[in-house]
Structures are given as structure tokens and as C-alpha cells.
Amino acid sequence: MICHTIDTAVVAELLYDRLLSAVCRAELAAAFGPLGGRPAAWVGLLCGLHDLGKLSPAFQALRADVAARLLPPEAVTQTERLSRIRTGGGRTDTRHGVLTAHHVRRFLLRWGATPDTARTLAQALGGHHGSYFSPQVLLNAELAVPDHGGERWARWAEELFCRTAELLGLPDPRAVAWSEVAIGTGGAVALAGLTTVSDWIASGSIRKATHAGSDVDLVAYVTVARDRAVEQVVGRLGWSGWRPAGDLGFDTLYGQQPRPLQRAVERMMATRTRPGILVVEAPTGEGKTRTALQATLGLVHRLGLAGFFVAMPTRATSNQMFDEVDALVTGLDPTLSVKLLHGTAAEYLADQRARTARSEPVTPEDVGIDGPAGGQDPAVREWFTKLRALLAPLAVGTVDRVLQGGIRSPWAPVPLVGLSNRVLVLDEVHGYQVYMSTILDRLLWWLGRLGVPVILLSATLPRKRRVELLHHWYAGARQCRPDEVELTLPELDYPHAVWLDDQGVPHVVQAEASSTNAGRLVDVVRLSDQELIGWVLTQVSGGHGVAVVHNLVRRVEQTVDLLTAAVAEAYPEGKRPRVVALTGQLPAARRAQVEQELRDLFGRDGSRAPEAGYVVVGTQVLEQSLDLDFDAMATDLAPVDSLIQRAGRLHRFRRTDPGSPPTLALVGVTEKPSGPTWPPYTTHVYQDIVLLRTWALLRDRRCLRMPDEVPELVDAVYSDPDRIAYPEAWQKRWRLAEEKLDRAQQDDTERAAALFLPPPTRSTALLDLTAHPRYTGQTRKPDGRGRRDG
């Protein structure tokens, strides 16, 4: 048992600088500094003692035959008594994690620690199997003398505690100033998360490699354990403490001159030396992603971080981002591996023949909950696989993986710790509906508390929402509530970027849009459903690429059928435009095939449409998931920010004729005296009031001026709807739709609040993070929608 204690301790000590943020390390250093010795070694010691409760009759009775060979007769008698009680029945004894907490709390109180410190450290160690303990559970453990064994077993546990400290080069724990140790919320979360991860690594791979036996030179074993920990943590898992070196300037990284906003952000970020939050708002196609990646590498270098996590709204966008990030990182260091993390990542990597995982995955073998080797609960393995996503130093994945870290759940400290020493990049934050945004806000509050740099990207972020995002991160950094934050932001021209750190002084840069986006005009026309097919045939002639975006799969299917028939009638075989469908309901293999074909034709370096032309008819997948460039587009009416996103797929990378604006055709709206109507079931996707506001703004427009009008349009719909003019005949429907939106938003907020983490306040205990745990897959509304709803 002492060998596993040592294994875990040296892994934790090695991970201390790699896995934990500077804020977490500073809190732990301040907490354990009064004890003398290195704070990292004290942290390692405590992590190693997570299984102290196994030194008890309750646990040893699981293998009474082994206990009979190794333990003194009086101890064997105790284990045999418990073993006989268990025969034929279920487990009724105290679990070893609870007994660990019992022992640690008792020792620390005896050695002078305050009750708060003793309780917090006991919880951090004892809860390594995913949940923490109520005062009643700990009281029951104290009273369960047959389980913990009384004073005899307590003496052995104390000897293990002190002997391990000696082996790690620390002073005698019984003779140090525990009365001066105070640990805050950030330090407690860091210690708890590090304990769990270190146990997983030591249990799953190190102990599997060799078994020390009962007669071992412990001094020599410490040296062996340290070498093995380096091999596992650095060599196999990739936690090498990578620092991007060399010239990290934009033009060096990408081999081209940066656009105005990219240059402005690069200059602003070059002097940032503290964690903070960066919000970049710019039109689609302006290069926000590359702006974020260049800023990310700079922050990793200057702040000494372990890496980054880039979170995308969908699997398809994650796949695209992975390709770009992997090329960038391996160009800097070919030995590095970027992980792609979502449910179908393995299939995508197999299709691309780009598997980058050189290491064996860490699995929680021998980390059973009070069970024999190999007997772990399946829930441990399933949840561990998801948690591992947030532990890879360099990763790209869906935003859901990140939002899971904001939900009360078993092992809640692990995702927070996994993110703590990295930059988190979140793309398309404008698109999250109230439910997702509520979870994100709570997560940002925690990330600010732990000192995690965050970069948020958006093309259409309402002014009010920008302030909310900044407030939540800053409140965490200042250890207060968001409603206690006072921030003053100037009026901002578009595009722009805002940086805010814990000093509370916003740094703002504004720049002209690039030549690709500056002064863009998009012609707006209105079509009936009956006119759509003829319009598409006209637009596709001459070998053009045309996109049709519907809000519902059934409309996609109807349009594809009608268009296929019309093409067959209008064109001879061999000269017909290609017509394809793209929805989220396609089989995975077919969807991947269509997406790759679209990227090859209409991506940044695409070859363009075939001579006969090309039409893709799809759902919001075309808006959210693919970085494409079309010549013309028809779209169902959608919220104004979604329409702007869709219009951003027109002449995105090149302008075939600068004097001829692209055309955006709005379909699916029928005007009636009482107000417009939409295709059936549209309001199952979008709130009626948001569509009404959007239509009131656009119904008389003949063009959109982008990017100049983007902030005005978005703020009108989401931040200041009272200034939207609409016909008096709409008034009743408008009022009812607003009331429906208010109820829906309140319901979504309450749904999210029922499962998100408690706030990172001084009074928040580890128990609060796992109390009433929820299923972490609930990162989106139960109906599966993820787009903004008001």
C-alpha cells in the first residue's frame, strides 16, 4: 500500500506545475508554506494519502486471505469478523474514501489544524472516487469503530502518513504548524482534482507495470517511482510542459501579412502578462480563428501554460479546426500531438488517416470503488473517458466537452483542474441559447476564479451579452459576484477586441475590416416557395455554387426532390448541376463525404463549382459547421444573427466580380394583414418574437451593408427591441410572442441553474460541487437545440 502512496505522490508532484494554473499553485503555496519544505511536495504527499482508508478492517476484509498472511493476529481477527458478517449480503461497511477523510481529519485536528482546514483537506483526499461527504457521513464513519479499527489501525495509518512524508523529504507532519494552514476554494479544488488524476495515473499504468511486493527498499523505490512517473506523465501522456518558442508573430506563423484587426490584437496581446479574457468580434471570414490561435500561443509562452483547448459549436467545425490547429502546432514542433475530442472523432481521424494519438489511453484500471482489481464501476470508465478530454494538453473539441465542466457531477474538480493551466478558446459564442449561456456564465465565473485565460470569438454578439461574459470571468478573478462588478466599456466600432484581466481595466482595440469584408453589399430579395426552384436554376447557370438553407429537414427534402426533378427536365444528362443535401440526420459516413466534397470545392483553397454548377440544400449545418464560400444563397427567415452568419458564406474568400454584390434570397415568409407567417414548425426551432423582430427590420430592405450594419441589427433584435418599428396590426401577436419568450428564457435559466456548479465563493465547499449530481450530457436544451433564442 505504501508503494501506491509513493507512486501517486510523485505523479502529483510532477503534475503540480503542469496541470495546475499559477493561481492554483499560488494558493497552495500560500496554504502549505508555513509547514516548511516545498509546497509541491506537501501537495504530493496529501494526494498520495488518498487511500489511507484502505488501512482499515473494512477494506482489508475484502481479501481476508491476504490479510491473514500479512497482518498481525489481532488485526486478522478484526478483518475476519467483518468478512463473516458480509457473507451472503451486500456491502454495509464504510467505504475507504470516507475512512480516508476520517483519518486525515482526525490527524490534522490533533496536530493543530483548524476545523475548516482539517475538513477541507480530508474531503479533497477522501473524495477521490468522485463524491464528497456530508457531516453526517463523516460522523457515522467516526462511530463505525469495527470499520476503521479504532486506535490500533489509527496508529498504523499515522505511521504511514509520517513515513511517506519522510521518504519525500518533508519534515515530520506531527511537528509542523498546521494551525497556520488555511486553504481557499481554488486551492481545495486544485488539490481535489490533482488527487483524482494522480490516482488514476498511478493506478492505471504505473502499478500495472510492476508490483513492489511486501519486502522492498522504500528509499530506492522512491527513486524508481520518480523515474517511472516521468516516463508515464511526460513520455506517454504528453504532459511535457511544452513552451512554444521562436517567432510567434502572425506573419511568421501563417506566412502572410495580418489583417488590420489581427495586427491590432497581436500588438495588444504582446504585452499581456496576466490571465484574462479576450473577446474578439469581427465579421465572418475576417480571420477571428487565426487571431485567437496567435494570441493563444503568445499566452502559453508568456504565462508558462501547459497548452490550450479550442471549443467549437459542432463536430464538423471541430474537425475543420483540428486540421488547422494540428498543422499549426506540428509545424512548430513535429513531436507534439493535438487531440480531437468529440463523439465521432475516431471515425474522422480514421477517414483522414491522421491519427495522432501515440500514447496508450489512460484508463481507470484498479481504481474500483472498494473492489478488487478490475472490478471498477462501469460509470467510472465511461465518465473517465469524457474527463480525459479536458486533460489532454493540446486539444480541439466540441463546446459540450467544456460545458460539462460547469455541471455538478462526480469528479467535478477534475475538468476545472484540467482546464486550469491552459488557454480556453470558445468560438461562435453568439449562438448559444439561454440554457447553454447560463451554464457558460457559471463556468466563466469559475475559470476567472482559477486564473484561466479565455478567448471568446463572435461575429454577432449583442452588446448586453458581451458585458455579461466579461462580468462573469472578472467576478471570478476578483472573488466576488457578477452583480458586484463595475466595468465601464466605451462605445465600440466594429470589428473590435476587448481584453480584461483581474486589474479591471479594459484594453480595447478597433480596426477597419479587411478588404474582403470592408464595404460589402449583399443584395436582399424575397421569394415565395413557388419561386425558389426557378431562382436557383437561374443562379446556378454558368457554373456557380448556390446554397439553399432551410430551418427544417422536411423542407430540405422537399426542395431537393423538386430541384432534382427540375434539373433533370431543364438540362441534358452530363450537363446537369449537381444537387446534394446536407443535414444532421444524414448517416455519419455520408455526411462526412458531403462535407469533404464541399470543402474541396468551396473551402478556403477550394477548386470552385464544376462547370455545370453545384447546389447544396441543407439545414443550419451550412451556417454553423462549415467554412465555405458560395456565389448565391437562398434561406428561410431566421434570427438576424443567423442570417448574418449565413450571408457570411457569400463571397467569403474571394469576390468573383467586385462590382456585383452577392444575392441573399429570403424564402418561406407569407405576408398577411395580421403579420407574417412561417412554414409549419418553424417556431419549434426559433422563438416567434425573434423572427418577428428580424422580419420587421428586413422586410423593406433591398441590401445589407456588412459589416457596418451588423452591430446595429443584432443589438436591435437582442438588446434594444423597443426601437424596432412594426405595423400596428402585429401588436397583439408581438406582445404574446414577447411574453412567450420571457417564459421560455426563465424556464431555460431555471433548468440550467438546477444543474450548474455552485458559485466559486469563499463559502463553497467541495461537497457542494457534487451534491445532487447531474448527468453531464445535459449541455444543451432537452429538445436538442443549441442556437440563441432571444
DRENBAKE-653707 format. One record per residue (C-alpha): x, y, z; residue in three letters. Coordinates in steps of 0.25 Angstrom, whole numbers, plus 2048, in hexadecimal, padded with zeros to 3 digits. Example, Ala and Ser with C-alpha at 12.3 -4.5 7.8 and 13.67 -1.06 7.14 Angstrom:
DRENBAKE-653707
8317EE81FAla8377FC81DSer
end
This chain:
DRENBAKE-653707
800800800Met80B80A803Ile8118077F5Cys80480C7EFHis8048187F8Thr81281C7F3Ile80E8197E5Asp8028237E6Thr80A82D7EEAla81682E7E3Val80C82F7D8Val80483A7DFAla8118427E2Glu8158407D3Leu8078457CFLeu8078517D8Tyr80E85B7CFAsp8088547C2Arg7F98527C6Leu7F685E7CFLeu7F586C7CCSer7FE8777D2Ala7F287C7DAVal7F086E7E0Cys7FF86C7E3Arg8008797EAAla7F48767F3Glu7FA8687F6Leu80886E7F8Ala802878802Ala7FA86D809Ala80586480BPhe81186E80CGly81086E81CPro81385F81CLeu821861817Gly82685980BGly82285A7FDArg81385D7FBPro8128537EFAla8188487F8Ala80D84A802Trp80284A7F7Val80983D7F2Gly809837800Leu7FA83A802Leu7F68357F4Cys7FE8287F7Gly7F6826804Leu7E88257FDHis7E8816800Asp7EB81880FLeu7DD812812Gly7E180580CLys7EA803818Leu7DD7FE820Ser7D67F1823Pro7CA7F581AAla7D37F580DPhe7DD7EA811Gln7D17E1813Ala7CF7E1804Leu7DB7D8803Arg7DB7D1811Ala7E47C680BAsp7EF7D1808Val7ED7D8815Ala7EF7CB81DAla7FD7C9817Arg8017D8819Leu7FB7DD825Leu7FD7DB834Pro7F37D183APro7EB7DB842Glu7E97E3835Ala7E57D682DVal7DB7D3838Thr7D47E0835Gln7D47DE826Thr7CF7D0827Glu7C37D582FArg7BF7DF824Leu7C17D581ASer7B87CB820Arg7AD7D6822Ile7AE7D9813Arg7AC7CB80FThr79F7C9806Gly79C7D8807Gly79F7E5801Gly7A97F0806Arg7A47F7812Thr7B27FB817Asp7B9809816Thr7C080C809Arg7CE80E809His7CD81C803Gly7C582080FVal7CF819819Leu7DA821812Thr7D282E815Ala7D0829823His7DF826826His7E483381FVal7DA83C827Arg7DE835834Arg7ED836832Phe7ED84582DLeu7E4849839Leu7ED842843Arg7F984983CTrp7F385783EGly7EB85A831Ala7DE862831Thr7D185A82FPro7CF861822Asp7DD85D81DThr7DC84F822Ala7CE84D81CArg7D385380EThr7DF84A80DLeu7D883E812Ala7CD840807Gln7D78437FCAla7DE8357FFLeu7D382D803Gly7CA8317F7Gly7D382B7ECHis7C98227E7His7C082D7E3Gly7B78327EESer7BA8397FBTyr7B3836809Phe7A983D811Ser7AC83F820Pro7A2834824Gln7AA82A81BVal7B782E822Leu7B182D830Leu7AB81F82CAsn7BA81B828Ala7BF820835Glu7B581883DLeu7B880B834Ala7C380683CVal7C37F8836Pro7C57FE829Asp7D080782CHis7D67FF836Gly7D8808842Gly7E580D847Glu7EE801843Arg7EB804834Trp7EB813836Ala7FA81183BArg7FD80982FTrp7F7814826Ala7FE81F82DGlu80B81782BGlu80881681CLeu80682581BPhe813829822Cys81B81E81CArg81782380EThr81A831812Ala82882D816Glu82A826809Leu826832801Leu83083B809Gly826842811Leu826845820Pro81E83D82AAsp80F841828Pro80D840837Arg81784B839Ala81385682FVal80A862830Ala7FD85C82BTrp7F6867833Ser7FB871829Glu7F686A81DVal7E9870816Ala7E586B808Ile7DB872800Gly7D186E7F5Thr7DB86E7EAGly7E58667F1Gly7DB85C7F6Ala7D68597E8Val7E48587E3Ala7E884E7EELeu7DC8467ECAla7DD8457DDGly7EC8437DDLeu7EA8377E7Thr7E08307DEThr7E88327D1Val7F582D7D8Ser7EE8217DEAsp7E981D7D0Trp7F781E7CAIle7FE8177D5Ala7F380C7D6Ser7F080A7C7Gly7FE80A7C1Ser80980A7CCIle8048007D5Arg8017F77C9Lys80F7F77C5Ala8157F17D1Thr8117ED7DFHis81A7F07EAAla8177E57F4Gly8177E5803Ser8267E6805Asp82C7F27FEVal8377FC800Asp82E809800Leu8398137FFVal83D80C7F2Ala82E80B7EETyr82C81A7EEVal83781C7E4Thr8318117DBVal8238177DDAla8288257D9Arg82F81F7CCAsp8228177C9Arg8198247CBAla82182C7C1Val8208217B7Glu8118207B9Gln80E82F7BAVal8178347B0Val81B8297A7Gly80D8227A5Arg80382D7A9Leu80A8397A3Gly80A8427AFTrp8178477ABSer8168557AFGly81785A7A1Trp81A86879EArg81986E790Pro82687478CAla82B87D781Gly82488877AAsp81588777DLeu811893775Gly80589176CPhe80D89375FAsp817888763Thr80C87E767Leu80388075BTyr80D885750Gly80489174DGln80289F752Gln7F78A075DPro7EB8A775AArg7E88B4762Pro7E18AE76ELeu7EB8A376EGln7F68AC76FArg7EF8B5779Ala7EC8A9782Val7FB8A4781Glu8008B1785Arg7F78B2791Met7F98A4796Met8088A5795Ala8098AC7A2Thr7FF8A37AAArg80689C7B5Thr7F98997BEArg7EE88F7BBPro7E28967B6Gly7D68957ACIle7D789979DLeu7CA89C795Val7CC89D786Val7C18A277EGlu7C28A276FAla7BB89E762Pro7BB89075DThr7C788E754Gly7CF89975CGlu7D988F762Gly7D488E770Lys7D9880772Thr7E788376EArg7E788F776Thr7E3886782Ala7ED87C77FLeu7F988677EGln7F488C78BAla7F387F792Thr80187B78ELeu806888794Gly7FF8867A1Leu8048787A2Val81287D7A0His8118897A9Arg8098837B5Leu8108767B5Gly80386E7B2Leu80285F7AEAla7FA8617A1Gly7EC86479DPhe7DE85F79APhe7D786478DVal7C886278FAla7BF862783Met7B0862781Pro7AF855779Thr7B6849776Arg7B884D768Ala7BE85B76CThr7C7853776Ser7CC84A76AAsn7D0856762Gln7D685E76EMet7DE851771Phe7E4851763Asp7E985F765Glu7EE85E773Val7F5851771Asp7FC857764Ala80086476CLeu80585C779Val80D851771Thr81385C769Gly819862776Leu81D85477CAsp81B847774Pro81B83F781Thr80E845786Leu80183F785Ser7F3846785Val7E783E789Lys7DA83F782Leu7CF83D78DLeu7C183A789His7B882E788Gly7BC82B77AThr7CA83077AAla7D0822777Ala7C882076BGlu7CC82D765Tyr7DB82B768Leu7DA81D762Ala7D4823756Asp7DF82E755Gln7E9823758Arg7EE82D762Ala7EE826770Arg7F782E779Thr7F6826786Ala803820788Arg80181C797Ser7F881279DGlu7EC8187A3Pro7EC8197B2Val7E18107B8Thr7DC80F7C6Pro7E08007C8Glu7E27FC7D6Asp7DA8097DAVal7CE8017DFGly7C58077EAIle7C97FE7F5Asp7CA7F27ECGly7D57E87E7Pro7DE7EB7DBAla7D67EC7CEGly7C97EE7D5Gly7C77FD7D3Gln7B98027D1Asp7B58047C2Pro7B18127C6Ala7C08157C9Val7C58117BCArg7BA8187B4Glu7BC8257BBTrp7CB8247BCPhe7CB8237ADThr7C48307ACLys7CC8377B6Leu7D98337AFArg7D483C7A4Ala7D78487ADLeu7E58437B2Leu7EC8427A4Ala7F584E7A4Pro7F2852795Leu7E484F791Ala7D9853788Val7CB84E78AGly7BC85278CThr7B885D795Val7AF85279CAsp7BC84C7A2Arg7BF8597A8Val7B185C7AELeu7B184E7B5Gln7BC8557BEGly7B185F7C2Gly7A78547C7Ile7A684E7D5Arg7AB8407D3Ser7B48357D9Pro7C38397D8Trp7BE8487D5Ala7CC84D7D9Pro7D38457CEVal7CE84D7C2Pro7D185A7C9Leu7DF8567CCVal7E08507BEGly7DD85E7B8Leu7E58667C3Ser7F38677BDAsn7EE8697AEArg7E88737A5Val7D98717A2Leu7D5875795Val7C5875792Leu7C1878784Asp7B387D780Glu7AE88178EVal7A388A788His79C87D784Gly799877792Tyr78B878797Gln78787C7A5Val78986E7ABTyr79786C7A5Met79B87A7A8Ser7978797B7Thr7A086D7B8Ile7AB8747B1Leu7A98807BAAsp7AB8787C7Arg7B78717C0Leu7BE87E7BDLeu7BC8827CBTrp7C48767D0Trp7CE8787C5Leu7D18867C9Gly7D28817D8Arg7DD8777D3Leu7E48817CAGly7E187A7BDVal7E38837B1Pro7D78837A8Val7D5887799Ile7C7889794Leu7C488B785Leu7B789077FSer7B2897772Ala7A589B778Thr7A689D787Leu79C8A778DPro7A18B2796Arg79A8AD7A2Lys79F89F7A0Arg7AE8A479FArg7AD8AB7ACVal7A789F7B3Glu7B28967AELeu7BD8A07B3Leu7B68A17C0His7B58937C4His7C48907C1Trp7C889D7C8Tyr7BF89A7D4Ala7C788C7D6Gly7D48937D5Ala7D089D7DFArg7C98937E8Gln7BC89A7E8Cys7AE8997E2Arg7AC89D7D3Pro7A18A77D8Asp7AC8AE7E1Glu7B58B07D5Val7B68BE7D0Glu7BC8BF7C2Leu7BC8CB7B8Thr7BD8C87A9Leu7BE8D379FPro7B58D2792Glu7BC8C9789Leu7BD8C977AAsp7BC8BC772Tyr7C58B4771Pro7CC8B577FHis7D28AD78AAla7D28AF799Val7DC8A97A3Trp7D98A97B2Leu7E18A47BEAsp7E08A47CDAsp7E58B27CDGln7D78B67C8Gly7DC8C07BDVal7D68BC7AFPro7E08BD7A4His7D98C0796Val7DE8BF788Val7D58C377CGln7D98C176DAla7D48C275FGlu7CE8B6759Ala7D78AF74FSer7D58B1740Ser7CE8A473FThr7C38AA749Asn7C48B9748Ala7B88C0742Gly7B18B373EArg7A48B4738Leu79B8A8738Val78E8A972FAsp7818A4736Val77689F72EVal769898733Arg76488B72CLeu75888272ESer75A873730Asp754872722Gln75F87C71CGlu76A875723Leu76D86A719Ile76D87370DGly77687D714Trp780872718Val78186D709Leu78487B705Thr78F87E70FGln79687070DVal7988736FESer7A68766FAGly7AC86C703Gly7A8873710His7A786E71EGly79A870725Val79686D733Ala78786B738Val78686B747Val77986774DHis77586675CAsn76F85975CLeu77384B756Val76684974FArg767856747Arg775851743Val77084473EGlu76484B736Gln76E855730Thr77884A72CVal76C842725Asp76784E71ELeu77585371ALeu779845715Thr76D84470CAla76E852707Ala77D850703Val77A8426FCAla77084A6F4Glu7788566F1Ala7858506EETyr78A8446E5Pro7918396EDGlu7A083C6EEGly79E84B6EFLys79584C6FCArg799854708Pro79C84B714Arg79184B71FVal79584672DVal78E84673AAla795849748Leu78E847755Thr792842763Gly789836760Gln792830755Leu79A823759Pro7A782775EAla7AF821752Ala7A6828748Arg7A7836750Arg7B6835751Ala7B6832742Gln7AE83E73EVal7B5847748Glu7C2844742Gln7BD846734Glu7B8854738Leu7C585773EArg7CD853731Asp7C485B729Leu7C0867731Phe7CA86873CGly7D587273EArg7DE86B734Asp7D386472CGly7D286271DSer7C586871CArg7B8862716Ala7B985970APro7B585F6FCGlu7A785A6FDAla7A586170BGly7A285C718Tyr79785D722Val797859731Val78A859738Val78C858747Gly78785C755Thr78F86475FGln79B85B75DVal79F865752Leu79E87075BGlu7A586B767Gln7AE860763Ser7B6862756Leu7BF86D752Asp7BA86F743Leu7B9879738Asp7AD87A72FPhe7A8883723Asp79A884727Ala79187F733Met78287D736Ala77E87C744Thr77287A74DAsp770886756Leu778884763Ala77C88D76EPro784899769Val79289376FAsp78F886768Ser78C88D75BLeu79989575CIle7A188875EGln79A882752Arg79D88F74AAla7AC88D74EGly7AD881745Arg7AB88A739Leu7B888F732His7BF88B73FArg7CD88973APhe7CC88F72CArg7C4899724Arg7C1894716Thr7BC8A1712Asp7BF8AD71CPro7B48B5715Gly7A98AB716Ser7A58A8724Pro7A089A728Pro79289772AThr78B892736Leu77C88E734Ala77388D73FLeu76888273EVal75D87C746Gly75688974AVal74888B747Thr74389974AGlu73589B750Lys72E8A7756Pro72F8A1764Ser73E89F762Gly74889575BPro74788675BThr75287C75ATrp75286E756Pro74C864760Pro75486076CTyr75E86C76AThr75B871778Thr75F86377DHis76D868779Val76D87777BTyr765880784Gln75A88777DAsp75D895782Ile76B89477EVal76789076FLeu75C89C770Leu7678A6774Arg7708A1769Thr7668A275FTrp7618B0763Ala7708B4761Leu7728AE754Leu7648AD74DArg7678BA745Asp7768B9743Arg77C8B7736Arg78A8B573BCys7938B3747Leu79F8BB749Arg7A98B2750Met7B08B375APro7AB8C175DAsp79D8BD760Glu7A08B0768Val7A08B6776Pro7948BF773Glu78C8B376ELeu7908AA779Val78E8B4784Asp7808B877FAla77B8A9780Val7828A578DTyr7868B1795Ser77C8BC791Asp7708B778APro7678C378FAsp76D8CB783Arg7688C1779Ile75C8C7771Ala7518BD76DTyr7438BE768Pro7388C1772Glu7318B476DAla73C8AC773Trp73B8B2781Gln7338A6787Lys73C89B781Arg7488A3785Trp7448A5793Arg740896795Leu74D89278EAla75589A797Glu74E8947A3Glu75188679ELys76088A79CLeu76188F7ABAsp75B8827B0Arg7648797A7Ala7708817ACGln76C8807BAGln76A8717B9Asp77786F7B2Asp77E8777BDThr77886E7C8Glu77B8617C0Arg78A8657BFAla78A86A7CEAla78585D7D2Ala7928567CELeu79D8607CDPhe7A88617D7Leu7A786A7E3Pro7AE8777E3Pro7BD8787E6Pro7BB87F7F3Thr7C387E7FFArg7B8876806Ser7B786C7FBThr7BB85E7FFAla7BF8527F7Leu7B384B7FBLeu7AB8567F4Asp7B18527E7Leu7AC8447E7Thr79F8467EFAla7938417E7His79C83D7DBPro79683E7CDArg7988387C0Tyr7A38407B9Thr79E83D7ABGly7938487AEGln79B8537A8Thr79085779EArg7818587A0Lys77A84B7A1Pro77484D793Asp78284D78EGly78285B789Arg78F86478BGly78C871784Arg78987E78AArg77B88078EAsp77A88F792Gly
end
